[in-house]
């Protein structure tokens, strides 16, 4: 009967070792599961934040686009006003020429100076508007770049989240 007891003892010992290994593995898997759940939660928060940022960037891009359109219309309106002012000045000049019977050199110089001032003021306005337009375009480009980065980050976060869910499912299946 003694060999049977030794064999039983050895088998019980191996089973105890197996049980301890399974307990350790179970504990390790449980820790991994908890870490993955925390990671999933963090990724979900980051994804939500990225979506909010993308939405805000879209709204800002729309506003900038509207501002650019408005500035373009203002620029066109100013160009029309400049053309009308030039035509008005010329018609006044021609009208005075008819009244006076001729344009004097002094009047021509004054008219030319007035036209130069108007042209200079118009060009300054145009340069200012072009500067604002360039600034808006720069902001628009920067916002587009940020939007693309946010979209990329959102896609990365969604991939990480999907991987985390996959690993969690794998752990659950491995546990069963």
FIMI-403975 format. One line per field, with one value per residue: residue number from 1; residue in three letters; x, y, z of N, C-alpha, C, O in turn. Coordinates in steps of 0.05 Angstrom, whole numbers, padded with zeros to 5 digits. Layout:
# FIMI-403975
seq = c(NUM / ...);
type = c(ALA / ...);
n_u = c(X / ...);
n_v = c(Y / ...);
n_w = c(Z / ...);
ca_u = c(X / ...);
ca_v = c(Y / ...);
ca_w = c(Z / ...);
c_u = c(X / ...);
c_v = c(Y / ...);
c_w = c(Z / ...);
o_u = c(X / ...);
o_v = c(Y / ...);
o_w = c(Z / ...);
# end
This chain:
# FIMI-403975
seq = c(1 / 2 / 3 / 4 / 5 / 6 / 7 / 8 / 9 / 10 / 11 / 12 / 13 / 14 / 15 / 16 / 17 / 18 / 19 / 20 / 21 / 22 / 23 / 24 / 25 / 26 / 27 / 28 / 29 / 30 / 31 / 32 / 33 / 34 / 35 / 36 / 37 / 38 / 39 / 40 / 41 / 42 / 43 / 44 / 45 / 46 / 47 / 48 / 49 / 50 / 51 / 52 / 53 / 54 / 55 / 56 / 57 / 58 / 59 / 60 / 61 / 62 / 63 / 64 / 65 / 66 / 67 / 68 / 69 / 70 / 71 / 72 / 73 / 74 / 75 / 76 / 77 / 78 / 79 / 80 / 81 / 82 / 83 / 84 / 85 / 86 / 87 / 88 / 89 / 90 / 91 / 92 / 93 / 94 / 95 / 96 / 97 / 98 / 99 / 100 / 101 / 102 / 103 / 104 / 105 / 106 / 107 / 108 / 109 / 110 / 111 / 112 / 113 / 114 / 115 / 116 / 117 / 118 / 119 / 120 / 121 / 122 / 123 / 124 / 125 / 126 / 127 / 128 / 129 / 130 / 131 / 132 / 133 / 134 / 135 / 136 / 137 / 138 / 139 / 140 / 141 / 142 / 143 / 144 / 145 / 146 / 147 / 148 / 149 / 150 / 151 / 152 / 153 / 154 / 155 / 156 / 157 / 158 / 159 / 160 / 161 / 162 / 163 / 164 / 165 / 166 / 167 / 168 / 169 / 170 / 171 / 172 / 173 / 174 / 175 / 176);
type = c(UNK / UNK / UNK / UNK / UNK / UNK / UNK / UNK / UNK / UNK / UNK / UNK / UNK / UNK / UNK / UNK / UNK / UNK / UNK / UNK / UNK / UNK / UNK / UNK / UNK / UNK / UNK / UNK / UNK / UNK / UNK / UNK / UNK / UNK / UNK / UNK / UNK / UNK / UNK / UNK / UNK / UNK / UNK / UNK / UNK / UNK / UNK / UNK / UNK / UNK / UNK / UNK / UNK / UNK / UNK / UNK / UNK / UNK / UNK / UNK / UNK / UNK / UNK / UNK / UNK / UNK / UNK / UNK / UNK / UNK / UNK / UNK / UNK / UNK / UNK / UNK / UNK / UNK / UNK / UNK / UNK / UNK / UNK / UNK / UNK / UNK / UNK / UNK / UNK / UNK / UNK / UNK / UNK / UNK / UNK / UNK / UNK / UNK / UNK / UNK / UNK / UNK / UNK / UNK / UNK / UNK / UNK / UNK / UNK / UNK / UNK / UNK / UNK / UNK / UNK / UNK / UNK / UNK / UNK / UNK / UNK / UNK / UNK / UNK / UNK / UNK / UNK / UNK / UNK / UNK / UNK / UNK / UNK / UNK / UNK / UNK / UNK / UNK / UNK / UNK / UNK / UNK / UNK / UNK / UNK / UNK / UNK / UNK / UNK / UNK / UNK / UNK / UNK / UNK / UNK / UNK / UNK / UNK / UNK / UNK / UNK / UNK / UNK / UNK / UNK / UNK / UNK / UNK / UNK / UNK / UNK / UNK / UNK / UNK / UNK / UNK);
n_u = c(00016 / 00041 / 00067 / 00024 / 00006 / 00050 / 00049 / -00001 / 00009 / 00048 / 00018 / -00021 / 00011 / 00031 / -00018 / -00030 / 00011 / -00002 / -00052 / -00037 / -00006 / -00046 / -00078 / -00043 / -00037 / -00091 / -00097 / -00060 / -00083 / -00131 / -00111 / -00090 / -00138 / -00164 / -00128 / -00134 / -00188 / -00186 / -00152 / -00186 / -00227 / -00199 / -00184 / -00234 / -00250 / -00211 / -00222 / -00273 / -00260 / -00228 / -00266 / -00298 / -00261 / -00252 / -00302 / -00307 / -00266 / -00286 / -00329 / -00302 / -00273 / -00315 / -00334 / -00289 / -00287 / -00334 / -00320 / -00278 / -00305 / -00338 / -00299 / -00278 / -00323 / -00326 / -00278 / -00286 / -00328 / -00303 / -00267 / -00302 / -00323 / -00277 / -00267 / -00314 / -00305 / -00260 / -00281 / -00320 / -00288 / -00262 / -00305 / -00321 / -00277 / -00279 / -00327 / -00315 / -00277 / -00307 / -00337 / -00298 / -00274 / -00225 / -00172 / -00131 / -00061 / -00051 / -00099 / -00100 / -00056 / -00075 / -00119 / -00094 / -00063 / -00103 / -00127 / -00082 / -00079 / -00128 / -00120 / -00075 / -00097 / -00136 / -00103 / -00076 / -00118 / -00131 / -00083 / -00085 / -00132 / -00117 / -00076 / -00105 / -00136 / -00096 / -00079 / -00125 / -00128 / -00081 / -00094 / -00137 / -00111 / -00079 / -00119 / -00142 / -00099 / -00096 / -00145 / -00140 / -00099 / -00127 / -00167 / -00135 / -00114 / -00161 / -00175 / -00132 / -00142 / -00191 / -00176 / -00141 / -00178 / -00212 / -00175 / -00165 / -00215 / -00217 / -00175 / -00194 / -00240 / -00215 / -00187 / -00230 / -00253 / -00210 / -00209 / -00255);
n_v = c(-00024 / 00023 / 00045 / 00064 / 00106 / 00140 / 00152 / 00176 / 00219 / 00247 / 00259 / 00292 / 00333 / 00353 / 00370 / 00410 / 00446 / 00458 / 00482 / 00527 / 00554 / 00564 / 00598 / 00642 / 00657 / 00669 / 00713 / 00748 / 00755 / 00780 / 00828 / 00849 / 00854 / 00894 / 00936 / 00943 / 00958 / 01007 / 01033 / 01032 / 01065 / 01113 / 01120 / 01126 / 01174 / 01208 / 01203 / 01225 / 01277 / 01291 / 01288 / 01331 / 01373 / 01370 / 01382 / 01435 / 01458 / 01452 / 01487 / 01535 / 01537 / 01543 / 01594 / 01625 / 01618 / 01644 / 01696 / 01706 / 01706 / 01750 / 01791 / 01788 / 01805 / 01857 / 01877 / 01875 / 01911 / 01958 / 01964 / 01975 / 02023 / 02054 / 02056 / 02082 / 02131 / 02150 / 02155 / 02194 / 02237 / 02246 / 02260 / 02307 / 02337 / 02341 / 02367 / 02416 / 02433 / 02444 / 02486 / 02525 / 02528 / 02507 / 02469 / 02489 / 02488 / 02487 / 02468 / 02417 / 02395 / 02396 / 02362 / 02315 / 02306 / 02298 / 02252 / 02218 / 02216 / 02192 / 02144 / 02125 / 02120 / 02082 / 02039 / 02031 / 02014 / 01968 / 01938 / 01932 / 01902 / 01857 / 01839 / 01825 / 01785 / 01749 / 01736 / 01712 / 01669 / 01642 / 01628 / 01596 / 01555 / 01535 / 01518 / 01478 / 01443 / 01430 / 01406 / 01361 / 01335 / 01325 / 01291 / 01248 / 01234 / 01221 / 01176 / 01143 / 01137 / 01112 / 01064 / 01044 / 01038 / 00999 / 00957 / 00950 / 00933 / 00886 / 00857 / 00854 / 00822 / 00776 / 00763 / 00751 / 00708 / 00672 / 00664 / 00636);
n_w = c(00000 / 00006 / -00041 / -00068 / -00036 / -00039 / -00094 / -00096 / -00063 / -00093 / -00138 / -00116 / -00099 / -00149 / -00169 / -00132 / -00143 / -00196 / -00187 / -00157 / -00196 / -00233 / -00202 / -00196 / -00249 / -00260 / -00225 / -00248 / -00299 / -00283 / -00262 / -00310 / -00338 / -00308 / -00316 / -00371 / -00373 / -00348 / -00385 / -00430 / -00413 / -00408 / -00461 / -00485 / -00462 / -00483 / -00538 / -00540 / -00525 / -00569 / -00610 / -00595 / -00601 / -00656 / -00675 / -00656 / -00685 / -00736 / -00735 / -00726 / -00774 / -00810 / -00794 / -00805 / -00861 / -00875 / -00859 / -00894 / -00942 / -00934 / -00930 / -00981 / -01011 / -00991 / -01009 / -01065 / -01068 / -01051 / -01093 / -01135 / -01116 / -01118 / -01173 / -01188 / -01162 / -01188 / -01240 / -01228 / -01212 / -01260 / -01293 / -01267 / -01277 / -01333 / -01338 / -01314 / -01349 / -01393 / -01374 / -01361 / -01407 / -01417 / -01387 / -01336 / -01320 / -01266 / -01245 / -01268 / -01242 / -01189 / -01193 / -01209 / -01164 / -01126 / -01147 / -01141 / -01085 / -01072 / -01098 / -01071 / -01019 / -01030 / -01046 / -00998 / -00967 / -00995 / -00988 / -00933 / -00929 / -00959 / -00926 / -00880 / -00904 / -00919 / -00868 / -00848 / -00883 / -00869 / -00816 / -00828 / -00856 / -00815 / -00780 / -00811 / -00813 / -00759 / -00753 / -00787 / -00759 / -00711 / -00730 / -00746 / -00697 / -00671 / -00700 / -00688 / -00633 / -00634 / -00658 / -00618 / -00577 / -00600 / -00603 / -00549 / -00532 / -00560 / -00537 / -00485 / -00494 / -00512 / -00466 / -00433 / -00459 / -00456 / -00402 / -00392);
ca_u = c(00000 / 00057 / 00071 / -00001 / 00007 / 00070 / 00038 / -00023 / 00022 / 00061 / -00004 / -00033 / 00031 / 00030 / -00043 / -00027 / 00028 / -00019 / -00073 / -00023 / 00001 / -00071 / -00086 / -00025 / -00045 / -00117 / -00091 / -00046 / -00103 / -00149 / -00097 / -00090 / -00165 / -00169 / -00112 / -00147 / -00213 / -00177 / -00143 / -00210 / -00240 / -00183 / -00186 / -00260 / -00250 / -00194 / -00238 / -00295 / -00247 / -00219 / -00289 / -00306 / -00242 / -00257 / -00327 / -00301 / -00249 / -00304 / -00345 / -00283 / -00267 / -00339 / -00334 / -00267 / -00295 / -00353 / -00305 / -00263 / -00325 / -00346 / -00277 / -00277 / -00344 / -00319 / -00256 / -00298 / -00344 / -00284 / -00256 / -00323 / -00324 / -00253 / -00272 / -00334 / -00293 / -00243 / -00299 / -00332 / -00268 / -00257 / -00328 / -00320 / -00256 / -00289 / -00348 / -00301 / -00263 / -00327 / -00345 / -00276 / -00264 / -00200 / -00161 / -00105 / -00040 / -00055 / -00122 / -00091 / -00039 / -00092 / -00135 / -00075 / -00056 / -00127 / -00128 / -00061 / -00086 / -00149 / -00108 / -00059 / -00115 / -00148 / -00082 / -00071 / -00141 / -00128 / -00061 / -00095 / -00151 / -00101 / -00062 / -00125 / -00143 / -00074 / -00079 / -00147 / -00120 / -00061 / -00109 / -00153 / -00093 / -00072 / -00142 / -00145 / -00078 / -00104 / -00168 / -00129 / -00085 / -00147 / -00179 / -00116 / -00113 / -00186 / -00174 / -00114 / -00156 / -00212 / -00161 / -00132 / -00202 / -00220 / -00155 / -00169 / -00239 / -00210 / -00159 / -00212 / -00256 / -00197 / -00182 / -00254 / -00255 / -00188 / -00216 / -00276);
ca_v = c(00000 / 00046 / 00057 / 00079 / 00131 / 00158 / 00161 / 00195 / 00243 / 00260 / 00270 / 00314 / 00354 / 00365 / 00384 / 00435 / 00464 / 00468 / 00500 / 00552 / 00567 / 00575 / 00621 / 00664 / 00665 / 00683 / 00739 / 00764 / 00762 / 00798 / 00854 / 00859 / 00862 / 00920 / 00957 / 00947 / 00973 / 01035 / 01043 / 01036 / 01089 / 01136 / 01123 / 01136 / 01203 / 01222 / 01202 / 01245 / 01304 / 01295 / 01295 / 01359 / 01391 / 01369 / 01397 / 01464 / 01466 / 01454 / 01512 / 01557 / 01538 / 01555 / 01622 / 01637 / 01618 / 01666 / 01721 / 01710 / 01713 / 01777 / 01808 / 01788 / 01823 / 01884 / 01885 / 01881 / 01936 / 01980 / 01967 / 01989 / 02051 / 02068 / 02061 / 02103 / 02156 / 02159 / 02165 / 02219 / 02258 / 02253 / 02274 / 02334 / 02351 / 02347 / 02388 / 02442 / 02441 / 02456 / 02512 / 02544 / 02530 / 02493 / 02462 / 02502 / 02470 / 02486 / 02451 / 02390 / 02386 / 02391 / 02338 / 02292 / 02301 / 02287 / 02225 / 02203 / 02212 / 02172 / 02119 / 02116 / 02111 / 02057 / 02019 / 02025 / 01997 / 01942 / 01924 / 01924 / 01880 / 01834 / 01830 / 01811 / 01761 / 01730 / 01726 / 01693 / 01644 / 01629 / 01616 / 01575 / 01533 / 01524 / 01504 / 01454 / 01425 / 01420 / 01388 / 01336 / 01322 / 01315 / 01268 / 01227 / 01226 / 01207 / 01149 / 01127 / 01131 / 01091 / 01038 / 01036 / 01030 / 00974 / 00937 / 00945 / 00917 / 00860 / 00844 / 00848 / 00799 / 00754 / 00755 / 00739 / 00681 / 00656 / 00659 / 00615);
ca_w = c(00000 / 00008 / -00067 / -00075 / -00020 / -00051 / -00119 / -00090 / -00052 / -00116 / -00155 / -00101 / -00100 / -00176 / -00171 / -00116 / -00159 / -00219 / -00176 / -00150 / -00221 / -00244 / -00186 / -00203 / -00276 / -00257 / -00212 / -00268 / -00319 / -00270 / -00262 / -00338 / -00345 / -00295 / -00330 / -00397 / -00369 / -00343 / -00410 / -00447 / -00402 / -00415 / -00490 / -00491 / -00455 / -00503 / -00563 / -00536 / -00526 / -00597 / -00626 / -00588 / -00614 / -00685 / -00679 / -00652 / -00708 / -00759 / -00731 / -00731 / -00803 / -00823 / -00788 / -00821 / -00889 / -00878 / -00856 / -00919 / -00963 / -00928 / -00937 / -01011 / -01021 / -00984 / -01027 / -01091 / -01065 / -01051 / -01120 / -01150 / -01106 / -01128 / -01201 / -01190 / -01153 / -01211 / -01261 / -01219 / -01213 / -01288 / -01303 / -01256 / -01292 / -01360 / -01335 / -01309 / -01373 / -01411 / -01362 / -01362 / -01435 / -01418 / -01361 / -01331 / -01309 / -01237 / -01240 / -01275 / -01220 / -01165 / -01199 / -01209 / -01135 / -01113 / -01156 / -01128 / -01057 / -01072 / -01106 / -01048 / -00998 / -01039 / -01045 / -00970 / -00958 / -01008 / -00975 / -00906 / -00933 / -00967 / -00902 / -00864 / -00918 / -00916 / -00840 / -00846 / -00898 / -00852 / -00794 / -00840 / -00862 / -00789 / -00769 / -00827 / -00804 / -00733 / -00757 / -00797 / -00736 / -00693 / -00743 / -00744 / -00668 / -00665 / -00713 / -00671 / -00608 / -00640 / -00662 / -00591 / -00563 / -00612 / -00594 / -00520 / -00530 / -00571 / -00516 / -00463 / -00502 / -00513 / -00438 / -00422 / -00472 / -00445 / -00374 / -00393);
c_u = c(00017 / 00062 / 00047 / -00001 / 00027 / 00061 / 00016 / -00011 / 00035 / 00040 / -00017 / -00014 / 00031 / 00004 / -00042 / -00010 / 00013 / -00040 / -00060 / -00016 / -00024 / -00081 / -00069 / -00033 / -00072 / -00113 / -00079 / -00066 / -00124 / -00137 / -00096 / -00117 / -00171 / -00153 / -00124 / -00173 / -00206 / -00168 / -00166 / -00224 / -00225 / -00185 / -00213 / -00262 / -00234 / -00209 / -00260 / -00283 / -00239 / -00243 / -00299 / -00287 / -00247 / -00283 / -00322 / -00284 / -00266 / -00320 / -00327 / -00277 / -00291 / -00339 / -00313 / -00274 / -00315 / -00340 / -00290 / -00282 / -00333 / -00325 / -00274 / -00298 / -00337 / -00297 / -00267 / -00314 / -00326 / -00272 / -00277 / -00325 / -00300 / -00257 / -00293 / -00323 / -00275 / -00260 / -00312 / -00313 / -00262 / -00280 / -00329 / -00299 / -00265 / -00310 / -00336 / -00287 / -00283 / -00335 / -00323 / -00265 / -00237 / -00189 / -00134 / -00086 / -00044 / -00077 / -00115 / -00074 / -00055 / -00108 / -00117 / -00068 / -00079 / -00131 / -00107 / -00067 / -00108 / -00138 / -00091 / -00076 / -00128 / -00128 / -00076 / -00094 / -00138 / -00106 / -00070 / -00114 / -00136 / -00086 / -00081 / -00133 / -00121 / -00073 / -00101 / -00140 / -00100 / -00075 / -00125 / -00135 / -00085 / -00094 / -00146 / -00124 / -00085 / -00127 / -00159 / -00115 / -00105 / -00161 / -00161 / -00114 / -00138 / -00186 / -00155 / -00127 / -00177 / -00199 / -00152 / -00156 / -00212 / -00201 / -00159 / -00194 / -00233 / -00194 / -00176 / -00229 / -00239 / -00191 / -00206 / -00258 / -00234 / -00194 / -00236 / -00264);
c_v = c(00025 / 00059 / 00073 / 00105 / 00150 / 00169 / 00181 / 00221 / 00260 / 00274 / 00294 / 00338 / 00368 / 00381 / 00411 / 00455 / 00476 / 00488 / 00527 / 00567 / 00579 / 00599 / 00645 / 00675 / 00680 / 00711 / 00758 / 00774 / 00783 / 00827 / 00866 / 00869 / 00890 / 00942 / 00963 / 00963 / 01002 / 01048 / 01049 / 01061 / 01114 / 01141 / 01134 / 01166 / 01219 / 01224 / 01223 / 01273 / 01310 / 01302 / 01323 / 01379 / 01392 / 01385 / 01427 / 01474 / 01470 / 01480 / 01536 / 01560 / 01550 / 01585 / 01637 / 01639 / 01641 / 01693 / 01727 / 01719 / 01742 / 01797 / 01810 / 01807 / 01852 / 01895 / 01892 / 01907 / 01960 / 01985 / 01982 / 02018 / 02067 / 02075 / 02083 / 02131 / 02168 / 02170 / 02191 / 02242 / 02266 / 02268 / 02303 / 02351 / 02359 / 02369 / 02415 / 02452 / 02455 / 02484 / 02533 / 02546 / 02516 / 02488 / 02475 / 02481 / 02466 / 02467 / 02421 / 02379 / 02379 / 02365 / 02313 / 02286 / 02289 / 02258 / 02207 / 02196 / 02190 / 02144 / 02107 / 02105 / 02084 / 02034 / 02011 / 02007 / 01969 / 01925 / 01914 / 01900 / 01854 / 01822 / 01814 / 01785 / 01740 / 01719 / 01706 / 01667 / 01628 / 01615 / 01593 / 01550 / 01519 / 01508 / 01477 / 01433 / 01413 / 01400 / 01361 / 01321 / 01310 / 01291 / 01244 / 01216 / 01211 / 01179 / 01131 / 01119 / 01109 / 01064 / 01027 / 01025 / 01002 / 00952 / 00930 / 00927 / 00888 / 00844 / 00836 / 00823 / 00774 / 00744 / 00741 / 00711 / 00662 / 00648 / 00636 / 00590);
c_w = c(00000 / -00019 / -00075 / -00061 / -00032 / -00078 / -00115 / -00080 / -00075 / -00133 / -00142 / -00101 / -00127 / -00179 / -00156 / -00131 / -00182 / -00209 / -00169 / -00175 / -00234 / -00228 / -00193 / -00231 / -00276 / -00245 / -00233 / -00290 / -00308 / -00269 / -00290 / -00346 / -00333 / -00309 / -00357 / -00394 / -00364 / -00369 / -00429 / -00438 / -00411 / -00445 / -00498 / -00484 / -00476 / -00530 / -00562 / -00539 / -00555 / -00614 / -00620 / -00602 / -00644 / -00692 / -00677 / -00675 / -00733 / -00758 / -00737 / -00760 / -00818 / -00819 / -00804 / -00850 / -00894 / -00877 / -00882 / -00941 / -00959 / -00936 / -00967 / -01022 / -01015 / -01003 / -01055 / -01090 / -01065 / -01078 / -01138 / -01142 / -01117 / -01158 / -01204 / -01182 / -01175 / -01233 / -01254 / -01221 / -01242 / -01300 / -01293 / -01272 / -01319 / -01359 / -01330 / -01334 / -01392 / -01401 / -01366 / -01391 / -01438 / -01389 / -01358 / -01319 / -01279 / -01230 / -01246 / -01253 / -01195 / -01169 / -01198 / -01180 / -01120 / -01121 / -01144 / -01099 / -01055 / -01079 / -01084 / -01025 / -01005 / -01038 / -01016 / -00959 / -00970 / -00995 / -00947 / -00909 / -00942 / -00943 / -00884 / -00877 / -00916 / -00887 / -00837 / -00860 / -00882 / -00829 / -00805 / -00845 / -00836 / -00778 / -00785 / -00818 / -00777 / -00735 / -00768 / -00775 / -00717 / -00704 / -00742 / -00716 / -00661 / -00676 / -00696 / -00645 / -00612 / -00644 / -00635 / -00576 / -00574 / -00603 / -00565 / -00517 / -00539 / -00550 / -00492 / -00470 / -00503 / -00485 / -00427 / -00434 / -00461 / -00417 / -00373 / -00403);
o_u = c(00007 / 00061 / 00050 / -00009 / 00022 / 00064 / 00015 / -00020 / 00032 / 00043 / -00023 / -00023 / 00031 / 00004 / -00053 / -00016 / 00014 / -00044 / -00072 / -00019 / -00024 / -00091 / -00080 / -00034 / -00076 / -00126 / -00087 / -00066 / -00132 / -00150 / -00100 / -00119 / -00182 / -00164 / -00125 / -00178 / -00220 / -00175 / -00166 / -00233 / -00237 / -00187 / -00215 / -00274 / -00243 / -00208 / -00264 / -00294 / -00242 / -00241 / -00307 / -00296 / -00246 / -00284 / -00331 / -00288 / -00262 / -00323 / -00335 / -00275 / -00287 / -00345 / -00317 / -00268 / -00313 / -00347 / -00289 / -00275 / -00335 / -00331 / -00267 / -00293 / -00342 / -00298 / -00259 / -00313 / -00332 / -00267 / -00269 / -00327 / -00303 / -00251 / -00289 / -00329 / -00275 / -00254 / -00314 / -00320 / -00259 / -00276 / -00338 / -00304 / -00261 / -00311 / -00345 / -00286 / -00276 / -00339 / -00329 / -00250 / -00226 / -00198 / -00117 / -00094 / -00040 / -00075 / -00122 / -00077 / -00050 / -00111 / -00125 / -00066 / -00075 / -00136 / -00112 / -00062 / -00106 / -00145 / -00092 / -00070 / -00131 / -00134 / -00072 / -00089 / -00143 / -00110 / -00064 / -00113 / -00143 / -00084 / -00075 / -00137 / -00127 / -00067 / -00098 / -00147 / -00101 / -00069 / -00126 / -00143 / -00083 / -00090 / -00153 / -00130 / -00082 / -00127 / -00168 / -00117 / -00101 / -00167 / -00170 / -00114 / -00137 / -00194 / -00161 / -00125 / -00180 / -00210 / -00155 / -00153 / -00219 / -00209 / -00157 / -00194 / -00243 / -00200 / -00173 / -00233 / -00249 / -00191 / -00204 / -00265 / -00239 / -00185 / -00235 / -00279);
o_v = c(00047 / 00084 / 00094 / 00126 / 00174 / 00193 / 00202 / 00243 / 00284 / 00296 / 00315 / 00361 / 00393 / 00402 / 00431 / 00479 / 00500 / 00508 / 00548 / 00592 / 00602 / 00618 / 00667 / 00699 / 00700 / 00730 / 00781 / 00797 / 00800 / 00847 / 00890 / 00889 / 00907 / 00964 / 00986 / 00981 / 01020 / 01071 / 01070 / 01077 / 01133 / 01164 / 01151 / 01181 / 01240 / 01244 / 01238 / 01290 / 01333 / 01319 / 01337 / 01399 / 01414 / 01399 / 01443 / 01497 / 01488 / 01494 / 01554 / 01582 / 01566 / 01600 / 01659 / 01659 / 01655 / 01711 / 01750 / 01736 / 01758 / 01818 / 01831 / 01822 / 01869 / 01918 / 01911 / 01922 / 01981 / 02008 / 01999 / 02036 / 02090 / 02097 / 02101 / 02151 / 02192 / 02191 / 02209 / 02264 / 02290 / 02286 / 02321 / 02374 / 02382 / 02386 / 02435 / 02476 / 02475 / 02503 / 02555 / 02565 / 02515 / 02501 / 02474 / 02460 / 02444 / 02451 / 02403 / 02355 / 02359 / 02349 / 02293 / 02262 / 02270 / 02240 / 02184 / 02174 / 02172 / 02124 / 02083 / 02084 / 02067 / 02012 / 01987 / 01988 / 01949 / 01902 / 01892 / 01881 / 01832 / 01797 / 01793 / 01764 / 01717 / 01695 / 01685 / 01645 / 01604 / 01592 / 01572 / 01528 / 01495 / 01486 / 01457 / 01409 / 01389 / 01380 / 01340 / 01296 / 01288 / 01271 / 01221 / 01192 / 01191 / 01160 / 01108 / 01096 / 01091 / 01044 / 01003 / 01004 / 00985 / 00929 / 00907 / 00909 / 00869 / 00820 / 00815 / 00805 / 00753 / 00720 / 00721 / 00692 / 00639 / 00626 / 00620 / 00570);
o_w = c(-00006 / -00021 / -00088 / -00072 / -00033 / -00083 / -00129 / -00087 / -00075 / -00142 / -00154 / -00104 / -00128 / -00191 / -00165 / -00131 / -00188 / -00222 / -00175 / -00176 / -00244 / -00240 / -00195 / -00235 / -00289 / -00254 / -00235 / -00298 / -00322 / -00274 / -00294 / -00360 / -00347 / -00313 / -00365 / -00411 / -00373 / -00375 / -00443 / -00455 / -00419 / -00454 / -00517 / -00500 / -00484 / -00544 / -00581 / -00552 / -00564 / -00632 / -00638 / -00612 / -00656 / -00712 / -00693 / -00685 / -00748 / -00779 / -00750 / -00771 / -00837 / -00837 / -00814 / -00863 / -00914 / -00892 / -00891 / -00957 / -00978 / -00948 / -00978 / -01041 / -01031 / -01012 / -01067 / -01109 / -01078 / -01086 / -01154 / -01159 / -01124 / -01166 / -01221 / -01194 / -01181 / -01245 / -01270 / -01230 / -01248 / -01316 / -01307 / -01278 / -01328 / -01376 / -01341 / -01339 / -01405 / -01416 / -01374 / -01397 / -01460 / -01370 / -01376 / -01309 / -01269 / -01211 / -01231 / -01245 / -01182 / -01151 / -01186 / -01172 / -01104 / -01104 / -01137 / -01090 / -01038 / -01066 / -01078 / -01014 / -00988 / -01029 / -01010 / -00944 / -00956 / -00990 / -00939 / -00893 / -00933 / -00941 / -00874 / -00864 / -00912 / -00883 / -00824 / -00850 / -00882 / -00823 / -00792 / -00839 / -00834 / -00766 / -00773 / -00816 / -00773 / -00721 / -00758 / -00773 / -00706 / -00690 / -00736 / -00712 / -00646 / -00663 / -00692 / -00636 / -00595 / -00636 / -00630 / -00562 / -00558 / -00597 / -00558 / -00501 / -00528 / -00545 / -00481 / -00453 / -00495 / -00480 / -00412 / -00419 / -00457 / -00408 / -00355 / -00405);
# end
